[in-house]
Amino acid sequence: MAAKIPPSNLFLSTILTTPSHVAIKLSHVQGQSQLSPSTFNSCKNRAFIVMNTSSPTAPQFSVDRKMEDSMDVTKLRGEFLQVLRSRRTAEVPLSVEPAQPVRDPLYQETPKPTFSKTMESTPKKDIPNFKELLHEENLYLITEEGDQGRLPVLILSMKESSGKRRPAIVFLHSTNKCKEWLRPLLEAYASRDYIAVAIDSRYHGERASSLTTYRDALVSSWKKGNTMPFIFDTVWDLIKLADYLTRREDVDPSRIGITGESLGGMHAWFTAAADTRYAVVVPIIGVQGFRWAVEHDKWQARVDSIKAVFEEARVDLGKSTIDKEVVEKVWDRIAPGLSSRFDSPYTISAIAPRPLLILNGKEDPRCPVDGLELPESRTRKAYKDSNCLHNFEVVAEPGIGHQMTPLMVKRASDWFDKFLKL
């Protein structure tokens, strides 16, 4: 039997489709995200100004540059959420169903990966009888109708009877992996008193049935235009996941972090831009400038990572080779706005003033560092305007391509400890 979460507590139940109401309703949603006291006191979120003006007793503010910026972010979130909703199957009340541990995880790559030195490098507390004290939960969140509306969730935490609320962190896997791949990392964070959460992204893990499920979904999205398997559909799931996590009695709803590797880094980036309940954000080898890559002929490495859909588009468009036009049309079809209004210069800066650490490789061809110049500049200004420059950092590790390294894992760990530990 599925346990239903009352609709009044769902994040998206507060979103109205009429543009005139978007700012008010989204500001209410932003009010649900409570930063830690030290962060809140030192950082006056521009979004909170919009939130306060909806109160009859709140002081009135003139429409200055900061107010306009806040309104722009609110409008951006509203537009992005409308895009997310545009390709949903029938929506249903969010509910929870029990699940069993996955004994033989599906990886859509050969040979099947078996060990990650980087994952194992995550800082871990030495606890006697750790395995006996570790609490594992497996469940499904029903986020919409259809097979892909069944979101598999793995949660690891330490058993304890104090009943105190703890910080939670959501971890997101890379292309062709699954939530089980993240287990060493989840265990390490659980040992340090976090609620460690992982999911299978769309068409991965338990949501896949073959070695080509994700590739086939991308091609189908190009053909039919009825799904958004590249990034956006999983962002929808992560918004629903926040609905669930904020209602758990063991999770502090003001201390929820999100991070991911590669595709997971993109999921973390876009989810945090859309949903302010994710209070601390660390995308790893995921942030890039999609428009910049098109304009500077640096799209090849990213395209090669999911080449089947671009080859299908090339044939359909009557092209002899994949070119700039093919790339633009595919992005617009499978992730509307990805290389335009929702690209990194706009959505990364929307995360301010929440703590944001961007970790990339300096030689990464999929996420060229030159393409980060504009989003970093705009984002740094947003944090400066909020008097929170200490909450933003970009690190490009020298000599590293598209690879998550132990140093990145350590930096992410330190960042979460700094902002989520009381």
C-alpha positions in Angstrom: 0.0 0.0 0.0 1.4 3.4 -1.0 1.6 6.1 1.6 0.3 9.4 0.2 1.6 12.8 1.1 -1.1 15.4 1.4 -1.2 17.6 -1.7 -1.2 20.8 0.5 2.4 20.0 1.3 3.6 19.4 -2.2 6.0 21.9 -3.7 4.3 22.1 -7.0 0.8 22.3 -5.7 1.6 26.0 -4.9 2.5 26.8 -8.5 -0.2 28.6 -10.4 -0.1 28.6 -14.2 -1.4 32.2 -14.5 1.7 34.5 -15.0 0.3 37.2 -12.8 0.3 34.9 -9.8 3.7 33.3 -10.3 5.8 35.7 -8.3 3.6 35.5 -5.2 3.3 31.7 -5.3 6.9 31.1 -6.0 8.0 33.4 -3.2 5.8 31.3 -0.9 7.7 28.3 -2.0 11.0 30.0 -1.4 9.9 30.7 2.1 9.9 26.9 2.7 13.7 26.9 2.2 15.3 27.9 5.5 19.0 28.4 5.4 21.1 27.7 8.5 21.0 30.6 11.0 24.5 31.7 10.3 23.9 31.7 6.5 20.6 33.3 6.8 21.8 36.1 9.0 24.8 36.9 6.8 23.0 36.6 3.5 19.9 38.5 2.6 18.4 36.5 -0.2 16.9 38.8 -2.9 14.1 36.2 -3.1 13.2 36.9 0.6 12.4 40.5 -0.3 9.7 39.3 -2.7 8.5 36.8 -0.1 8.1 39.6 2.6 6.1 41.9 0.4 3.3 39.4 0.3 2.8 39.9 4.1 0.3 42.7 5.0 2.6 43.8 7.8 5.8 43.7 5.8 7.6 47.0 5.0 7.3 48.3 1.4 10.4 48.4 -0.8 11.0 50.5 -3.8 11.7 48.6 -7.0 15.4 49.0 -7.2 18.0 46.9 -9.1 18.0 44.1 -6.5 14.2 43.9 -6.5 14.3 43.6 -10.3 16.9 40.9 -10.2 14.8 39.0 -7.7 11.8 39.3 -9.9 13.8 38.1 -12.8 14.9 35.0 -10.9 11.3 34.3 -9.8 10.1 34.7 -13.4 12.9 32.3 -14.6 11.8 29.7 -12.1 8.2 30.0 -13.1 9.1 29.6 -16.8 11.3 26.6 -16.0 8.7 24.9 -13.9 6.1 25.4 -16.7 8.5 23.7 -19.1 8.9 20.8 -16.7 5.2 20.4 -16.4 4.6 20.6 -20.2 5.6 17.0 -20.9 4.3 15.3 -17.8 2.1 12.3 -17.9 -1.0 12.7 -15.7 0.0 14.0 -12.3 -0.8 12.1 -9.2 -0.5 12.8 -5.5 3.0 12.0 -4.4 3.0 8.6 -2.6 5.6 6.2 -1.2 5.9 2.5 -1.8 8.3 0.0 -0.1 11.1 -1.5 -2.2 13.7 -4.2 -1.9 17.5 -3.7 -2.2 18.8 -4.2 -5.7 21.1 -7.2 -5.8 22.3 -7.0 -9.4 22.3 -3.3 -10.5 21.9 -2.5 -14.2 24.8 -0.5 -15.7 24.3 0.6 -19.3 27.9 0.1 -20.2 30.3 -2.7 -20.8 32.4 -4.0 -19.2 30.3 -3.6 -16.1 32.0 -1.3 -13.6 32.9 -2.9 -10.3 35.0 -0.5 -8.2 35.7 3.3 -8.0 38.8 4.4 -6.2 37.3 7.9 -6.2 34.1 6.9 -4.5 36.1 4.9 -1.9 38.2 8.0 -1.1 35.2 9.9 0.5 36.1 10.9 4.1 34.5 8.3 6.4 34.3 8.1 10.2 35.8 5.0 11.8 32.9 3.4 13.6 33.1 0.0 15.3 30.4 -2.4 14.0 29.5 0.2 11.3 27.6 -2.3 9.2 25.4 -3.3 12.1 24.7 0.3 12.9 23.9 1.3 9.3 20.2 1.7 8.5 19.2 1.2 4.9 15.9 2.2 3.3 14.7 1.3 -0.2 11.5 2.9 -1.5 9.7 4.2 -4.5 8.3 7.7 -4.8 5.4 7.9 -7.3 5.9 11.2 -9.0 3.6 10.9 -12.0 1.7 8.2 -13.9 3.6 5.7 -16.0 6.7 3.5 -15.5 9.1 6.4 -15.3 7.0 8.1 -12.7 8.2 5.4 -10.2 11.3 6.9 -8.6 13.7 4.4 -6.9 15.3 5.9 -3.8 18.1 4.5 -1.6 18.7 6.1 1.8 21.5 5.3 4.2 21.8 6.7 7.8 23.1 5.6 11.2 20.6 4.1 13.6 20.0 6.2 16.6 17.3 6.8 19.2 17.8 10.5 19.9 15.2 11.5 17.3 17.2 14.6 16.3 16.8 16.0 12.8 19.9 15.6 10.7 21.2 17.2 7.5 20.5 15.3 4.3 22.4 15.2 1.0 21.1 13.9 -2.3 23.8 12.3 -4.5 23.3 11.8 -8.3 25.1 9.4 -10.5 26.6 9.9 -13.9 25.4 8.7 -17.3 24.8 4.9 -17.5 25.4 4.4 -13.8 22.8 4.0 -11.0 22.2 4.7 -7.4 24.0 1.6 -6.2 27.2 2.9 -7.8 27.2 5.6 -5.2 27.0 3.3 -2.2 30.6 3.9 -0.9 30.0 7.6 -0.9 26.6 7.2 0.8 28.1 5.0 3.5 30.8 7.5 4.2 28.4 10.4 4.6 26.1 8.3 6.7 29.0 7.6 9.0 29.4 11.3 9.5 25.7 11.6 10.7 24.2 12.7 7.4 21.0 11.2 5.9 22.5 10.1 2.6 20.1 9.8 -0.4 20.5 8.5 -3.9 18.1 8.0 -6.8 18.1 6.3 -10.2 17.7 9.1 -12.8 15.3 8.6 -15.6 15.9 5.6 -17.8 18.8 4.4 -15.5 19.1 1.7 -12.9 15.7 0.2 -11.9 14.1 2.5 -14.5 16.0 0.8 -17.3 15.4 -2.6 -18.8 18.4 -3.0 -21.2 21.8 -1.6 -22.1 20.2 0.8 -24.5 17.3 2.1 -22.4 18.7 5.6 -21.9 19.9 5.9 -25.5 16.6 4.8 -26.8 14.7 7.3 -24.6 16.9 10.2 -26.0 16.1 9.1 -29.6 12.4 8.8 -28.8 12.4 12.3 -27.3 13.8 13.7 -30.5 11.3 11.8 -32.6 8.2 12.4 -30.5 9.0 15.5 -28.3 6.9 14.1 -25.5 9.6 13.5 -22.8 12.8 15.3 -21.6 15.1 12.4 -20.6 18.2 14.6 -20.8 18.3 16.4 -17.4 14.8 17.9 -17.1 12.6 14.9 -16.3 14.9 14.0 -13.5 14.8 17.5 -12.2 11.0 17.0 -11.8 11.7 13.9 -9.7 14.1 15.8 -7.5 11.6 18.5 -6.8 9.2 15.7 -5.7 12.0 14.2 -3.7 12.3 17.5 -1.8 8.6 17.2 -1.0 9.3 13.9 0.6 12.5 14.7 2.4 11.1 17.9 4.0 8.3 15.8 5.6 10.6 13.2 7.2 11.0 13.4 10.9 14.7 12.7 10.8 15.6 15.3 8.2 16.2 19.0 9.0 14.3 20.6 6.1 16.6 23.7 6.3 19.7 21.5 5.8 19.3 19.6 2.5 22.3 19.5 0.1 22.6 18.2 -3.4 25.5 17.1 -5.5 26.2 14.8 -8.5 28.8 13.8 -11.0 28.6 14.7 -14.7 25.0 14.1 -15.7 24.3 14.1 -12.0 26.1 17.4 -11.7 23.7 18.9 -14.3 20.8 17.5 -12.4 22.1 19.1 -9.2 22.6 22.5 -10.9 19.2 22.7 -12.5 17.3 21.3 -9.5 18.9 23.9 -7.2 18.0 26.7 -9.6 14.4 25.5 -9.6 13.9 24.6 -5.9 15.4 26.6 -3.1 14.8 23.9 -0.6 18.2 22.5 -1.7 20.2 24.7 0.6 23.8 23.7 -0.3 24.9 22.8 -3.9 28.0 21.1 -5.3 27.8 20.1 -9.0 30.8 18.1 -10.0 32.1 18.1 -13.7 28.6 19.1 -14.8 28.4 22.9 -15.2 29.0 24.2 -18.7 27.8 26.8 -21.2 25.7 25.1 -23.8 25.2 28.3 -25.9 28.9 29.1 -25.6 29.9 25.6 -26.8 27.6 26.0 -29.9 28.9 29.5 -30.7 32.6 28.5 -30.2 32.5 25.1 -31.9 33.2 23.3 -28.7 30.1 21.0 -28.6 31.7 17.8 -30.0 32.7 16.1 -26.7 29.3 16.7 -25.1 27.5 15.4 -28.3 29.7 12.3 -28.4 28.6 11.4 -24.9 25.0 10.8 -26.2 25.7 10.6 -29.9 22.8 8.3 -30.9 20.2 11.1 -30.7 22.4 13.5 -32.7 22.9 10.9 -35.4 19.2 10.3 -35.6 18.6 14.0 -35.9 21.3 14.4 -38.5 19.6 11.8 -40.7 16.1 13.3 -40.2 17.5 16.8 -41.1 19.1 15.5 -44.2 22.7 16.4 -43.1 25.8 14.5 -44.0 27.5 15.3 -40.7 26.5 16.6 -37.3 26.9 20.3 -37.3 25.9 23.4 -35.3 22.3 23.4 -36.6 21.8 19.7 -35.6 23.1 20.4 -32.1 20.9 23.4 -31.6 17.8 21.6 -32.8 18.4 18.6 -30.6 18.9 20.7 -27.5 15.7 22.6 -28.3 13.8 19.4 -28.8 14.9 17.2 -25.9 15.6 20.0 -23.3 13.8 23.2 -24.3 15.8 26.3 -23.3 18.9 24.4 -22.4 21.1 26.5 -24.7 19.1 29.7 -24.3 17.1 31.1 -21.4 17.9 28.2 -19.0 21.6 28.0 -19.8 24.2 28.4 -17.1 24.6 32.2 -17.2 21.0 32.4 -15.9 20.3 29.3 -13.9 23.6 29.1 -12.0 23.2 32.7 -10.8 19.7 31.8 -9.7 21.2 29.6 -6.9 22.5 32.7 -5.1 22.9 33.3 -2.2 22.8 29.6 -1.1 26.3 28.0 -0.8 27.5 26.9 -4.2 30.7 25.1 -5.0 31.4 24.3 -8.7 34.0 21.6 -9.3 35.4 21.0 -12.8 38.5 19.7 -14.5 40.5 22.4 -16.2 41.0 20.3 -19.3 37.4 18.9 -19.5 36.3 19.0 -23.2 32.6 18.4 -22.2 32.6 21.3 -19.8 35.2 23.7 -21.3 36.4 26.2 -18.6 36.3 29.1 -21.1 32.5 28.5 -21.3 32.2 29.2 -17.5 33.5 32.7 -17.8 30.1 34.4 -18.3 28.1 32.2 -15.8 30.8 32.6 -13.2 30.9 36.4 -13.7 27.1 36.8 -13.4 27.0 34.4 -10.5 29.8 36.2 -8.6 27.9 39.4 -9.0 24.7 37.9 -7.6 26.6 36.7 -4.5 28.3 40.0 -4.2 25.0 41.8 -4.3 23.7 39.5 -1.6 26.9 40.2 0.5 27.6 36.4 0.3 30.8 36.1 -1.8 32.1 33.6 0.7 29.2 31.2 -0.3 30.4 30.9 -3.9 33.5 29.2 -5.3 34.6 27.7 -8.6 37.5 25.2 -8.7 39.0 23.9 -12.0 41.5 21.2 -11.1 44.6 21.5 -13.3 45.4 18.6 -15.7 42.0 17.0 -15.2 39.5 16.2 -18.0 36.0 14.9 -17.6 36.8 13.0 -14.4 35.7 13.2 -10.8 38.8 13.0 -8.6 39.5 12.3 -4.9 40.4 16.0 -4.5 37.0 17.0 -5.8 35.3 14.5 -3.5 37.3 15.9 -0.5 36.4 19.5 -1.5 32.7 18.6 -1.8 32.8 16.9 1.6 34.4 19.9 3.3 31.9 22.3 1.7 28.9 20.3 3.0 30.5 20.1 6.5 31.1 23.8 6.5 27.5 24.8 5.6 25.3 21.9 6.8 26.9 20.9 10.1 25.6 22.8 13.1 
